[in-house]
Amino acid sequence: MTAVIEVQNLTKHYKDTNALDNVTLSIEGGAIYGLLGRNGAGKTTLMSILTAQNFATSGDVRVFGEHPYENSRVLSRMCFVRESQKYPDDATPRHAFKAASLFFTNWDQALADRLIDDFQLPMKQTIKKLSRGQLSAVGVIIGLASRAELTFFDEPYLGLDAVARQIFYDRLIEDYAEHPRTIILSSHLIDEVSNLIERVIVIDNGKILVNEETDAMRDRAVTVVGDAAKVDAWASGREVLHREELGRVASITVLGHLSADERAGVAASGLDLAPVSLQQLIVRLTQKASADSAAPTHESQEVR
Amino acid sequence: MSRTLNVVRLQLINKQTFIWVPLIVLCAAVLMSVLIYAMIPGNEPKYGGGGQAPLWVFFAVGLSAMTLTFPFSQAMSITRREFFVGTMITAILGSVFMGVLFLIGGAIEMLTDGYGINGYVFHLPWLWEAGPLGAFIVYFTLALFFFVVGFTGATIYKSWGPVVVTVVGIGLALVLIGLVFLVTRLEIWDQVWQSVGDLGALGLALWGLVVVAVLSLVSFLAFRRAKP
């Protein structure tokens, strides 16, 4: 596979912070990526620079092998759905979709119509009068129906209820299966999208913390459940990410990959292995990284 | 190029902005002017400035083309150059439309002797000195000028914030005052009025087009670094 996105030493400096701090990243095509991180971690800034909506302070960006700025060859293959997208004052959803059909060569009107139905989007109201959820639906529909080779969704679900979010995830997977492309989904609802995303990119404080397959990421830690005393004994000497206790039963998430032998050992001692929540894992890793960044140790190197 | 022309279609998807709103404002201005003329006693010709009303719409359109349509165009993966050129073409088309309306209005006033009450909104003698084409160019230039001022102002605002817009505004005002001061000091007001008279409305409009071109260039340079 070839890299769709290549980022070299990218830095974006605002007045008093580095939104992106010397980021080097390569993203290969044909997968759904989760771009995860806290508010202000640099997700939107990264996507804005990749789509030439914002400008880097230093460093280099290549999309489809070229710089995207003022480059319609590259831009026409991309679609960036922003959380706070602005629309012309008197535009209705109908106008917005008409415009999208003019500029996205793969635009699928049938898919758009189906999504309009799914989200029960009123087509004749001006966009500025839509509710927050309906506004998000407009963006989601443009992002899906444009079927761009490289699509960015930046927190696309704001204001959408659980049913509408599920519709989005289902349609995304369906359409992706029929028309494989590269999708980068930035989200706070990590567990909700964890079944969707094939690779995880975690960004924190403008630095890339993780860039690996979702399954490999899950393998980084393991949760053991069982009798509290036994669990604690087993976990001693390991790096505990999280511990919960209810009565005499404890559940402990520890960092580190378990070999088949170790797994067998856990089972033999009457303990259970439970799947690790991606959200928990990322929350702990992010907290650990910010704790480490005060005094950089070998840990932060390992995490990266 | 086709993407640039699609920007024109994008701007015109909603006919309201460039066509219906200016048209409604113009019709309303004419109606109000005629009503007011009808109240004025006497039979001498009555002239008014109601025709400038839709020009302010163009100022607002220029402003919102930058603040709202530009961010949307970025979501459509349009380059800044494509957006700028396409939007300017749309503004030129809109200004041509206004110019044609102005001519039609003038023709109606000539045929009806000023709506039967000798009142004029479009057929102002000074503007029509150089014939219909001259009048068209004057009105076209004014509409385009208002649009470009709105667009440039909004671009400067978006790129550098309200302080810079204010400073630029104050700067321009000071330059104008400086010119007035110079003319007064050199006691050449007579010559100035003389040459303005010699230029006529058409001559001024042609200079206006030069100003529009310069403003557009400034606007484009600032716009190239604009963020949605």
Interface residues (C-beta under 8 A of the other chain):
Chain A: S48 T51 A52 Q53 N54 F55 E70 N71 S72 L75 S76 M78 C79 F80 V81 R82 Q85 K86 Y87 P88 D89 D90 A91 T92 H95 A96 K98 A99 A100 L102 F103 F104 G139 I142 A148
Chain B: R3 N6 R9 L10 I13 N14 Q16 T17 S64 T67 L68 T69 P71 F72 Q74 A75 M76 S77 I78 T79 R80 R81 E82 R224 R225 K227 P228
